[in-house]
Amino acid sequence: MEFTKEPNWIYAENTMGNIIAEVTFPNYTPGVVAINHTFVDDSLRGQGIAGKLMEECYAVLKADGRKAKLICPYAVKWYREHPEKNDIVV
């Protein structure tokens, strides 16, 4: 699956242009974003897509030198399961 990266948003579309997976992380405070929403279409559930979104989000934030406040329940769970990535979590 190919993701499109825009400022504070990573997403995938189907062939009809509908969003089928996304993570949003709007600015929270200077240098900190709030990972506030993760969505994966029902047709893709169980394929690890949400985890791939988190990996992409982590890579973007790490490269930018930004930190993340975890608001989305999935993000909280994912970062608990990946403590090696907690270097960006505030």
Residue pairs with C-beta under 8 A, 6 or more apart in sequence:
1 12
1 21
1 44
1 49
1 52
2 12
3 10
3 11
3 12
3 21
3 52
3 53
3 56
4 10
4 11
4 12
4 13
5 56
5 60
8 24
8 25
8 26
8 27
8 33
9 22
9 23
9 24
9 25
10 22
10 23
10 53
10 56
10 57
10 60
11 19
11 21
11 22
11 23
12 19
12 20
12 21
12 22
12 49
13 19
13 20
14 20
14 41
19 39
20 40
20 41
20 43
20 44
21 39
21 40
21 41
21 44
21 49
21 50
21 53
22 37
22 38
22 39
22 53
23 35
23 37
23 38
23 39
23 53
23 54
23 56
23 57
23 72
23 75
24 35
24 36
24 37
25 33
25 34
25 35
25 36
25 57
25 61
25 68
26 33
26 34
26 36
27 33
27 34
28 34
28 69
31 65
31 66
31 67
32 66
32 67
32 68
32 69
32 90
33 61
33 66
33 67
33 68
33 69
34 68
34 69
34 71
35 57
35 68
35 69
35 70
35 71
35 72
35 75
36 71
36 72
37 72
38 50
38 53
38 54
38 72
38 74
38 75
40 49
40 50
40 53
50 74
50 78
51 78
54 74
54 75
54 78
54 79
54 82
57 68
58 85
58 88
61 67
61 68
61 88
62 87
62 88
66 88
67 88
67 89
67 90
68 75
68 88
68 89
68 90
69 89
69 90
70 76
70 79
70 89
79 85
79 86
79 89
